[in-house]
């Protein structure tokens, strides 16, 4: 499903297509806000997808701000 979030780095809104349903998103948010680790609340997502849920940072923003092997 398409999820939209605001980046804590740029304060811009971005969207990502994530491999989950609206029900899984709602249940995961409830678990996470209740103290469950993000990786346990959203086990179907990879690290960059979970980062987007948590901070709104897209993989491209991460690369732009924190770089790669330079």
Backbone torsions as a table, in degrees:
resi	resn	phi	psi	omega
1	UNK	NA	155.1	178.7
2	UNK	-82.4	123.4	180.0
3	UNK	-117.9	134.9	179.8
4	UNK	-114.5	137.7	-179.4
5	UNK	-148.4	162.0	178.4
6	UNK	-104.3	127.5	-178.1
7	UNK	-69.2	133.4	175.4
8	UNK	-75.2	-14.5	178.0
9	UNK	-84.2	-43.5	-171.0
10	UNK	-114.1	-10.7	-176.1
11	UNK	59.4	26.4	176.6
12	UNK	-107.5	151.8	180.0
13	UNK	-90.2	132.6	177.4
14	UNK	-134.1	161.3	177.3
15	UNK	-127.1	148.2	174.0
16	UNK	-134.9	144.3	171.6
17	UNK	-86.1	115.1	-177.6
18	UNK	-111.3	144.9	-177.2
19	UNK	-80.1	66.4	176.6
20	UNK	-152.3	165.0	178.7
21	UNK	-96.1	168.5	177.0
22	UNK	-60.3	-37.6	178.5
23	UNK	-65.0	-44.1	178.6
24	UNK	-63.5	-38.7	178.2
25	UNK	-63.5	-47.0	-179.7
26	UNK	-63.9	-45.0	179.8
27	UNK	-64.7	-41.2	179.2
28	UNK	-63.6	-43.0	178.1
29	UNK	-62.2	-41.5	178.9
30	UNK	-61.5	-44.8	178.4
31	UNK	-63.2	-48.2	-177.5
32	UNK	-62.4	-45.9	178.9
33	UNK	-66.5	-21.2	176.9
34	UNK	-86.8	0.4	175.9
35	UNK	111.6	-4.0	177.5
36	UNK	-70.2	140.6	176.2
37	UNK	-58.2	143.2	-177.3
38	UNK	-56.9	-41.2	-179.4
39	UNK	-67.6	-24.3	176.8
40	UNK	-85.5	-31.1	178.5
41	UNK	-73.9	-30.4	-178.7
42	UNK	-129.7	65.3	-176.4
43	UNK	-67.1	-17.1	-178.5
44	UNK	-82.6	-5.9	-178.2
45	UNK	-103.4	149.8	175.6
46	UNK	-85.3	177.4	-174.0
47	UNK	-60.3	-42.9	-178.7
48	UNK	-70.2	-32.0	176.3
49	UNK	-69.2	-39.8	176.5
50	UNK	-66.8	-38.0	176.9
51	UNK	-60.0	-40.0	178.3
52	UNK	-64.1	-41.8	177.4
53	UNK	-60.9	-44.2	-174.2
54	UNK	-74.2	-44.8	-169.2
55	UNK	-121.0	-12.3	-175.5
56	UNK	78.6	3.3	-179.4
57	UNK	-80.4	124.8	177.8
58	UNK	-83.3	161.3	176.3
59	UNK	-56.4	-37.1	179.2
60	UNK	-67.0	-42.2	177.1
61	UNK	-62.5	-41.3	178.5
62	UNK	-57.9	-46.7	179.5
63	UNK	-63.4	-44.4	-178.8
64	UNK	-62.4	-40.7	-175.8
65	UNK	-85.0	-38.5	-172.4
66	UNK	-111.3	-6.5	173.8
67	UNK	64.8	-176.6	179.1
68	UNK	-120.5	-132.0	-177.5
69	UNK	-90.3	78.7	179.3
70	UNK	-106.8	NA	NA
